[in-house]
Amino acid sequence: MDSFLLTLLLVFAIALGGRDQLLVARLSDRLGSSVGLLILGFAVASISAAIMAFAGSTIAALLPPRAADMLVAFALLAAAIELAWPVREKALNEPTRSLGAIGIVLLARQLSDGARFAIFALAAEASYPLTAAIGGAVGGGAAIALGWSLGGTLPAKIPLRYLRLAFAICLFVAAALAGLNARYTIL
């Protein structure tokens, strides 16, 4: 239960202002608040969470415990770097109405974002990685739903850049502590 709640909250917070959330917000404005777009967003969030949780738990199971802890530190560091990197979205010139094309783009964006690296890290450390996958799917779906409901007004209502930088700093500190702990420097 702990990994479920932690993953849910962490993924929702980290996904704020992500490329996938901003894409769904813009498409929601362009295409209207389509329920199909929202369902697709939840489905893609579930698929990406399952892939990253499976990858994290599988790779961590192959490694000795200290190496698995270093894997978690590297995943958190990758998430911190992705969050610190500025999100530059281009205006959509021609909106596609193909949910398949939108789904492929969302999946590609989600598999390389900081929230999914956090799922990877938490699943690698979890006793039951399925709970991390479910928490990540719910948290990612909730972030998509927020972008879908607010539409293009999302960047104006929430200071996304500052939130992402604050979360990047927190993840960097967590990565440093996890790395030091893996080296038996602390704790």
Accessible surface in RSA format (square Angstrom, percent):
REM  Atomic radii and reference values for relative SASA: ProtOr
REM  Chains: A
REM  Algorithm: Lee & Richards
REM  Probe-radius: 1.40
REM  Slices: 20
REM RES _ NUM      All-atoms   Total-Side   Main-Chain    Non-polar    All polar
REM                ABS   REL    ABS   REL    ABS   REL    ABS   REL    ABS   REL
RES MET A   1   154.87  80.2 120.47  79.7  34.40  81.9 105.88  90.0  48.99  64.9
RES ASP A   2   122.36  85.7 116.07 115.5   6.29  14.9  39.63  93.3  82.73  82.5
RES SER A   3    24.48  20.7  19.05  25.4   5.43  12.5  17.50  37.3   6.99   9.8
RES PHE A   4    44.98  22.5  44.98  27.9   0.00   0.0  44.98  27.3   0.00   0.0
RES LEU A   5    83.39  46.4  83.39  59.7   0.00   0.0  83.39  58.6   0.00   0.0
RES LEU A   6    97.01  54.0  93.64  67.0   3.37   8.5  96.49  67.8   0.52   1.4
RES THR A   7     0.00   0.0   0.00   0.0   0.00   0.0   0.00   0.0   0.00   0.0
RES LEU A   8    36.27  20.2  36.27  25.9   0.00   0.0  36.27  25.5   0.00   0.0
RES LEU A   9   114.88  64.0 111.34  79.7   3.54   8.9 111.79  78.5   3.10   8.3
RES LEU A  10    43.84  24.4  40.54  29.0   3.30   8.3  43.67  30.7   0.17   0.5
RES VAL A  11     0.00   0.0   0.00   0.0   0.00   0.0   0.00   0.0   0.00   0.0
RES PHE A  12    65.10  32.6  65.10  40.3   0.00   0.0  65.10  39.5   0.00   0.0
RES ALA A  13    21.95  20.2  21.28  32.8   0.67   1.5  21.68  30.5   0.28   0.7
RES ILE A  14     1.69   1.0   0.71   0.5   0.98   2.4   0.71   0.5   0.98   2.7
RES ALA A  15     2.58   2.4   0.77   1.2   1.81   4.1   2.58   3.6   0.00   0.0
RES LEU A  16    20.95  11.7  20.83  14.9   0.12   0.3  20.83  14.6   0.12   0.3
RES GLY A  17     1.45   1.8   0.00   N/A   1.45   1.8   0.01   0.0   1.44   3.2
RES GLY A  18     2.13   2.6   0.00   N/A   2.13   2.6   2.13   5.9   0.00   0.0
RES ARG A  19    69.75  29.3  69.11  35.2   0.63   1.5  25.13  34.3  44.62  27.0
RES ASP A  20     2.59   1.8   1.81   1.8   0.78   1.8   0.15   0.3   2.44   2.4
RES GLN A  21     0.48   0.3   0.48   0.3   0.00   0.0   0.48   1.0   0.00   0.0
RES LEU A  22    16.42   9.1  16.39  11.7   0.04   0.1  16.39  11.5   0.04   0.1
RES LEU A  23    11.28   6.3  11.18   8.0   0.10   0.3  11.28   7.9   0.00   0.0
RES VAL A  24     0.00   0.0   0.00   0.0   0.00   0.0   0.00   0.0   0.00   0.0
RES ALA A  25     1.35   1.2   1.35   2.1   0.00   0.0   1.35   1.9   0.00   0.0
RES ARG A  26    73.91  31.0  72.03  36.7   1.89   4.5  23.69  32.4  50.22  30.4
RES LEU A  27     5.40   3.0   5.40   3.9   0.00   0.0   5.40   3.8   0.00   0.0
RES SER A  28     4.68   4.0   2.07   2.8   2.61   6.0   0.00   0.0   4.68   6.6
RES ASP A  29    89.44  62.6  61.15  60.9  28.29  66.9  26.18  61.6  63.26  63.1
RES ARG A  30   108.97  45.8  81.16  41.4  27.81  66.2  28.73  39.3  80.24  48.6
RES LEU A  31    34.18  19.0  10.91   7.8  23.26  58.5  13.39   9.4  20.79  55.9
RES GLY A  32    36.01  44.4   0.00   N/A  36.01  44.4  34.21  93.9   1.80   4.0
RES SER A  33    74.29  62.8  47.33  63.2  26.97  62.1  24.04  51.2  50.25  70.4
RES SER A  34    42.84  36.2  32.85  43.8   9.99  23.0  27.37  58.3  15.47  21.7
RES VAL A  35    95.01  62.5  90.61  82.0   4.40  10.6  90.61  78.7   4.40  11.9
RES GLY A  36    27.52  33.9   0.00   N/A  27.52  33.9  20.19  55.4   7.33  16.4
RES LEU A  37     0.93   0.5   0.93   0.7   0.00   0.0   0.93   0.7   0.00   0.0
RES LEU A  38    31.47  17.5  31.47  22.5   0.00   0.0  31.47  22.1   0.00   0.0
RES ILE A  39   110.37  62.8 109.33  81.4   1.04   2.5 109.80  79.1   0.57   1.5
RES LEU A  40    31.56  17.6  28.58  20.4   2.98   7.5  31.37  22.0   0.19   0.5
RES GLY A  41     0.00   0.0   0.00   N/A   0.00   0.0   0.00   0.0   0.00   0.0
RES PHE A  42    80.86  40.5  80.64  49.9   0.21   0.6  80.85  49.0   0.01   0.0
RES ALA A  43    45.14  41.5  36.16  55.8   8.98  20.4  44.48  62.6   0.66   1.7
RES VAL A  44     7.89   5.2   7.89   7.1   0.00   0.0   7.89   6.9   0.00   0.0
RES ALA A  45     0.14   0.1   0.00   0.0   0.14   0.3   0.00   0.0   0.14   0.4
RES SER A  46    50.12  42.4  46.11  61.5   4.01   9.2  27.35  58.2  22.77  31.9
RES ILE A  47    86.65  49.3  83.34  62.1   3.31   8.0  86.64  62.4   0.02   0.0
RES SER A  48     0.00   0.0   0.00   0.0   0.00   0.0   0.00   0.0   0.00   0.0
RES ALA A  49     0.16   0.1   0.16   0.2   0.00   0.0   0.16   0.2   0.00   0.0
RES ALA A  50    52.38  48.2  47.54  73.4   4.84  11.0  48.99  69.0   3.39   9.0
RES ILE A  51    76.93  43.8  72.77  54.2   4.15  10.0  76.70  55.2   0.23   0.6
RES MET A  52    20.08  10.4  20.08  13.3   0.00   0.0   9.08   7.7  11.00  14.6
RES ALA A  53     3.18   2.9   3.01   4.6   0.17   0.4   3.18   4.5   0.00   0.0
RES PHE A  54   144.68  72.4 139.49  86.4   5.19  13.5 143.92  87.3   0.76   2.2
RES ALA A  55    28.49  26.2  24.68  38.1   3.81   8.7  28.49  40.1   0.00   0.0
RES GLY A  56     0.00   0.0   0.00   N/A   0.00   0.0   0.00   0.0   0.00   0.0
RES SER A  57    24.87  21.0  19.36  25.8   5.51  12.7  11.36  24.2  13.51  18.9
RES THR A  58    54.49  38.8  48.73  49.4   5.75  13.7  49.21  66.1   5.27   8.0
RES ILE A  59    71.30  40.6  71.30  53.1   0.00   0.0  71.30  51.3   0.00   0.0
RES ALA A  60    10.92  10.0   5.69   8.8   5.23  11.9   5.83   8.2   5.09  13.5
RES ALA A  61    86.12  79.2  46.18  71.3  39.95  90.9  58.59  82.5  27.53  72.9
RES LEU A  62   141.51  78.8 110.34  78.9  31.18  78.4 113.95  80.0  27.56  74.2
RES LEU A  63    64.77  36.1  51.49  36.8  13.29  33.4  52.70  37.0  12.07  32.5
RES PRO A  64    86.29  62.9  78.10  71.2   8.19  29.8  85.65  70.7   0.64   4.0
RES PRO A  65   109.07  79.5 101.63  92.6   7.44  27.1 108.53  89.6   0.54   3.3
RES ARG A  66   102.36  43.0 101.69  51.8   0.68   1.6  39.75  54.3  62.62  38.0
RES ALA A  67    38.12  35.1  28.72  44.3   9.40  21.4  33.94  47.8   4.19  11.1
RES ALA A  68    10.73   9.9  10.73  16.6   0.00   0.0  10.73  15.1   0.00   0.0
RES ASP A  69    42.28  29.6  41.55  41.4   0.73   1.7   7.45  17.5  34.82  34.7
RES MET A  70    54.70  28.3  54.70  36.2   0.00   0.0  54.70  46.5   0.00   0.0
RES LEU A  71    35.98  20.0  33.53  24.0   2.44   6.1  35.33  24.8   0.64   1.7
RES VAL A  72    12.04   7.9  12.03  10.9   0.01   0.0  12.04  10.5   0.00   0.0
RES ALA A  73     6.40   5.9   5.47   8.4   0.93   2.1   5.77   8.1   0.63   1.7
RES PHE A  74   120.93  60.5 116.23  72.0   4.70  12.2 116.73  70.8   4.20  12.0
RES ALA A  75     7.52   6.9   1.82   2.8   5.70  13.0   6.89   9.7   0.63   1.7
RES LEU A  76    17.15   9.6  17.15  12.3   0.00   0.0  17.15  12.0   0.00   0.0
RES LEU A  77    57.94  32.3  57.94  41.5   0.00   0.0  57.94  40.7   0.00   0.0
RES ALA A  78    34.22  31.5  26.38  40.7   7.84  17.8  30.98  43.6   3.24   8.6
RES ALA A  79     0.00   0.0   0.00   0.0   0.00   0.0   0.00   0.0   0.00   0.0
RES ALA A  80     4.94   4.5   3.85   5.9   1.09   2.5   4.23   6.0   0.71   1.9
RES ILE A  81    97.73  55.6  94.36  70.3   3.36   8.1  97.04  69.9   0.69   1.9
RES GLU A  82    24.95  14.3  20.19  15.3   4.76  11.3  19.77  38.2   5.18   4.2
RES LEU A  83     0.19   0.1   0.19   0.1   0.00   0.0   0.19   0.1   0.00   0.0
RES ALA A  84    41.07  37.8  35.20  54.3   5.87  13.4  35.36  49.8   5.71  15.1
RES TRP A  85   174.84  70.2 171.18  82.9   3.66   8.6 146.32  78.0  28.52  46.3
RES PRO A  86    50.22  36.6  43.42  39.6   6.80  24.7  43.42  35.8   6.80  42.3
RES VAL A  87    39.00  25.7  11.19  10.1  27.81  67.0  13.20  11.5  25.79  70.0
RES ARG A  88   196.89  82.7 165.71  84.5  31.18  74.2  73.33 100.2 123.56  74.9
RES GLU A  89    41.11  23.6  10.81   8.2  30.30  72.1   4.43   8.6  36.68  30.0
RES LYS A  90   181.79  88.7 168.53 103.4  13.26  31.6 116.79 105.1  64.99  69.2
RES ALA A  91    81.64  75.1  59.85  92.4  21.79  49.6  64.51  90.8  17.13  45.4
RES LEU A  92    43.93  24.5  38.04  27.2   5.89  14.8  40.32  28.3   3.61   9.7
RES ASN A  93   145.13 100.1 111.85 108.1  33.28  80.1  33.59  80.8 111.54 107.8
RES GLU A  94   148.00  85.0 131.18  99.2  16.82  40.1  44.57  86.2 103.43  84.5
RES PRO A  95    45.59  33.2  30.78  28.1  14.81  53.8  32.24  26.6  13.35  83.0
RES THR A  96    54.42  38.7  47.58  48.2   6.83  16.3  41.45  55.7  12.97  19.6
RES ARG A  97   171.02  71.8 145.38  74.1  25.64  61.0  68.92  94.2 102.10  61.9
RES SER A  98    55.26  46.7  44.57  59.5  10.69  24.6  36.11  76.9  19.16  26.8
RES LEU A  99    77.73  43.3  72.54  51.9   5.19  13.0  72.65  51.0   5.08  13.7
RES GLY A 100    48.06  59.3   0.00   N/A  48.06  59.3  40.17 110.2   7.89  17.7
RES ALA A 101    42.93  39.5  35.77  55.2   7.17  16.3  40.18  56.6   2.75   7.3
RES ILE A 102     3.94   2.2   1.80   1.3   2.13   5.1   3.94   2.8   0.00   0.0
RES GLY A 103     8.09  10.0   0.00   N/A   8.09  10.0   7.13  19.6   0.97   2.2
RES ILE A 104   128.55  73.2 124.94  93.1   3.61   8.7 126.85  91.3   1.70   4.6
RES VAL A 105    64.35  42.3  62.18  56.3   2.17   5.2  64.30  55.9   0.05   0.1
RES LEU A 106     0.00   0.0   0.00   0.0   0.00   0.0   0.00   0.0   0.00   0.0
RES LEU A 107    48.21  26.9  48.21  34.5   0.00   0.0  48.21  33.9   0.00   0.0
RES ALA A 108    62.52  57.5  47.43  73.2  15.09  34.3  54.53  76.8   7.99  21.2
RES ARG A 109    61.96  26.0  59.66  30.4   2.30   5.5  13.06  17.8  48.91  29.6
RES GLN A 110     0.00   0.0   0.00   0.0   0.00   0.0   0.00   0.0   0.00   0.0
RES LEU A 111    59.26  33.0  48.93  35.0  10.33  26.0  48.99  34.4  10.27  27.6
RES SER A 112    53.00  44.8  46.78  62.4   6.22  14.3  40.58  86.4  12.42  17.4
RES ASP A 113     6.41   4.5   6.40   6.4   0.01   0.0   4.68  11.0   1.73   1.7
RES GLY A 114     0.56   0.7   0.00   N/A   0.56   0.7   0.00   0.0   0.56   1.3
RES ALA A 115     1.01   0.9   0.32   0.5   0.69   1.6   0.32   0.5   0.69   1.8
RES ARG A 116     0.57   0.2   0.57   0.3   0.00   0.0   0.04   0.1   0.53   0.3
RES PHE A 117    55.23  27.6  55.23  34.2   0.00   0.0  55.23  33.5   0.00   0.0
RES ALA A 118     0.00   0.0   0.00   0.0   0.00   0.0   0.00   0.0   0.00   0.0
RES ILE A 119     0.00   0.0   0.00   0.0   0.00   0.0   0.00   0.0   0.00   0.0
RES PHE A 120    20.67  10.3  20.67  12.8   0.00   0.0  20.67  12.5   0.00   0.0
RES ALA A 121     0.84   0.8   0.68   1.1   0.16   0.4   0.75   1.1   0.09   0.2
RES LEU A 122    30.43  16.9  28.72  20.5   1.70   4.3  28.77  20.2   1.66   4.5
RES ALA A 123     0.97   0.9   0.00   0.0   0.97   2.2   0.00   0.0   0.97   2.6
RES ALA A 124    15.12  13.9   0.00   0.0  15.12  34.4   0.00   0.0  15.12  40.0
RES GLU A 125    94.24  54.1  66.20  50.1  28.03  66.7  30.45  58.9  63.79  52.1
RES ALA A 126    22.20  20.4   0.27   0.4  21.94  49.9   8.52  12.0  13.69  36.3
RES SER A 127   103.01  87.0  66.67  89.0  36.34  83.7  36.94  78.7  66.07  92.6
RES TYR A 128   160.96  75.1 158.45  90.2   2.51   6.5 111.08  83.5  49.89  61.5
RES PRO A 129    40.46  29.5  40.18  36.6   0.28   1.0  40.46  33.4   0.00   0.0
RES LEU A 130   125.01  69.6 119.29  85.3   5.71  14.4 123.03  86.4   1.98   5.3
RES THR A 131    36.42  25.9  35.99  36.5   0.44   1.0  35.48  47.7   0.94   1.4
RES ALA A 132     0.00   0.0   0.00   0.0   0.00   0.0   0.00   0.0   0.00   0.0
RES ALA A 133    11.90  10.9  10.54  16.3   1.36   3.1  10.82  15.2   1.08   2.9
RES ILE A 134    82.25  46.8  79.97  59.6   2.28   5.5  82.25  59.2   0.00   0.0
RES GLY A 135     0.00   0.0   0.00   N/A   0.00   0.0   0.00   0.0   0.00   0.0
RES GLY A 136     0.44   0.5   0.00   N/A   0.44   0.5   0.00   0.0   0.44   1.0
RES ALA A 137    16.04  14.7  14.14  21.8   1.90   4.3  14.50  20.4   1.55   4.1
RES VAL A 138    69.73  45.9  65.92  59.7   3.81   9.2  69.33  60.2   0.40   1.1
RES GLY A 139     0.00   0.0   0.00   N/A   0.00   0.0   0.00   0.0   0.00   0.0
RES GLY A 140     0.48   0.6   0.00   N/A   0.48   0.6   0.09   0.2   0.39   0.9
RES GLY A 141     0.00   0.0   0.00   N/A   0.00   0.0   0.00   0.0   0.00   0.0
RES ALA A 142    39.48  36.3  32.38  50.0   7.10  16.2  36.35  51.2   3.13   8.3
RES ALA A 143     1.31   1.2   1.31   2.0   0.00   0.0   1.31   1.8   0.00   0.0
RES ILE A 144     0.65   0.4   0.65   0.5   0.00   0.0   0.65   0.5   0.00   0.0
RES ALA A 145    26.44  24.3  24.91  38.4   1.53   3.5  25.23  35.5   1.20   3.2
RES LEU A 146    48.62  27.1  44.71  32.0   3.91   9.8  48.05  33.7   0.57   1.5
RES GLY A 147     0.00   0.0   0.00   N/A   0.00   0.0   0.00   0.0   0.00   0.0
RES TRP A 148    45.09  18.1  44.43  21.5   0.66   1.5  44.43  23.7   0.66   1.1
RES SER A 149    74.19  62.7  41.16  54.9  33.02  76.1  37.11  79.0  37.07  51.9
RES LEU A 150    44.06  24.5  34.61  24.8   9.45  23.8  36.72  25.8   7.35  19.8
RES GLY A 151     3.66   4.5   0.00   N/A   3.66   4.5   3.66  10.0   0.00   0.0
RES GLY A 152    37.33  46.0   0.00   N/A  37.33  46.0  18.15  49.8  19.17  42.9
RES THR A 153    68.71  48.9  66.00  66.9   2.71   6.5  66.05  88.7   2.66   4.0
RES LEU A 154     0.00   0.0   0.00   0.0   0.00   0.0   0.00   0.0   0.00   0.0
RES PRO A 155    67.87  49.5  50.41  46.0  17.46  63.5  51.01  42.1  16.85 104.8
RES ALA A 156    95.74  88.0  52.71  81.3  43.03  97.9  63.70  89.7  32.04  84.9
RES LYS A 157   132.01  64.4  98.52  60.4  33.49  79.7  59.15  53.2  72.86  77.6
RES ILE A 158    35.33  20.1  33.63  25.1   1.70   4.1  35.23  25.4   0.10   0.3
RES PRO A 159    84.87  61.9  71.46  65.1  13.41  48.8  83.94  69.3   0.93   5.8
RES LEU A 160    18.10  10.1  14.80  10.6   3.30   8.3  14.80  10.4   3.30   8.9
RES ARG A 161    88.34  37.1  83.42  42.5   4.92  11.7  58.05  79.3  30.29  18.4
RES TYR A 162   163.06  76.1 157.42  89.6   5.64  14.7 110.34  82.9  52.72  65.0
RES LEU A 163    53.37  29.7  52.31  37.4   1.06   2.7  53.13  37.3   0.24   0.6
RES ARG A 164     7.72   3.2   7.72   3.9   0.00   0.0   5.02   6.9   2.70   1.6
RES LEU A 165    63.31  35.3  63.24  45.2   0.07   0.2  63.24  44.4   0.07   0.2
RES ALA A 166    49.62  45.6  43.58  67.2   6.05  13.8  48.19  67.9   1.44   3.8
RES PHE A 167    50.84  25.4  50.70  31.4   0.14   0.4  50.80  30.8   0.04   0.1
RES ALA A 168     6.69   6.1   5.63   8.7   1.06   2.4   5.99   8.4   0.70   1.8
RES ILE A 169   115.97  66.0 113.61  84.6   2.36   5.7 115.97  83.5   0.00   0.0
RES CYS A 170    80.28  60.7  71.25  79.5   9.03  21.2  25.54  64.7  54.74  59.0
RES LEU A 171    10.04   5.6   9.99   7.1   0.05   0.1  10.04   7.0   0.00   0.0
RES PHE A 172   113.93  57.0 113.88  70.5   0.05   0.1 113.88  69.0   0.05   0.1
RES VAL A 173    75.42  49.6  74.26  67.2   1.16   2.8  75.42  65.5   0.00   0.0
RES ALA A 174    38.00  34.9  31.37  48.4   6.63  15.1  35.25  49.6   2.75   7.3
RES ALA A 175     6.69   6.1   4.03   6.2   2.66   6.0   4.27   6.0   2.42   6.4
RES ALA A 176    46.12  42.4  32.34  49.9  13.77  31.3  44.39  62.5   1.72   4.6
RES LEU A 177    90.04  50.1  89.02  63.7   1.02   2.6  89.37  62.8   0.67   1.8
RES ALA A 178    23.07  21.2  14.80  22.8   8.27  18.8  21.88  30.8   1.19   3.2
RES GLY A 179    11.01  13.6   0.00   N/A  11.01  13.6  10.91  29.9   0.10   0.2
RES LEU A 180    75.14  41.8  74.53  53.3   0.61   1.5  74.53  52.3   0.61   1.6
RES ASN A 181    54.40  37.5  51.89  50.1   2.51   6.0   2.58   6.2  51.82  50.1
RES ALA A 182     2.10   1.9   0.00   0.0   2.10   4.8   0.65   0.9   1.45   3.8
RES ARG A 183   154.42  64.8 139.46  71.1  14.95  35.6  26.31  36.0 128.11  77.6
RES TYR A 184   151.61  70.8 124.83  71.0  26.78  69.7  92.50  69.5  59.10  72.9
RES THR A 185    88.21  62.7  56.23  57.0  31.98  76.2  49.62  66.6  38.59  58.3
RES ILE A 186    59.04  33.6  50.37  37.5   8.67  20.9  58.75  42.3   0.29   0.8
RES LEU A 187   193.42 107.7 116.55  83.4  76.87 193.2 146.40 102.8  47.01 126.5
END  Absolute sums over single chains surface
CHAIN  1 A     9339.4       7947.7       1391.7       6927.4       2412.0
END  Absolute sums over all chains
TOTAL          9339.4       7947.7       1391.7       6927.4       2412.0
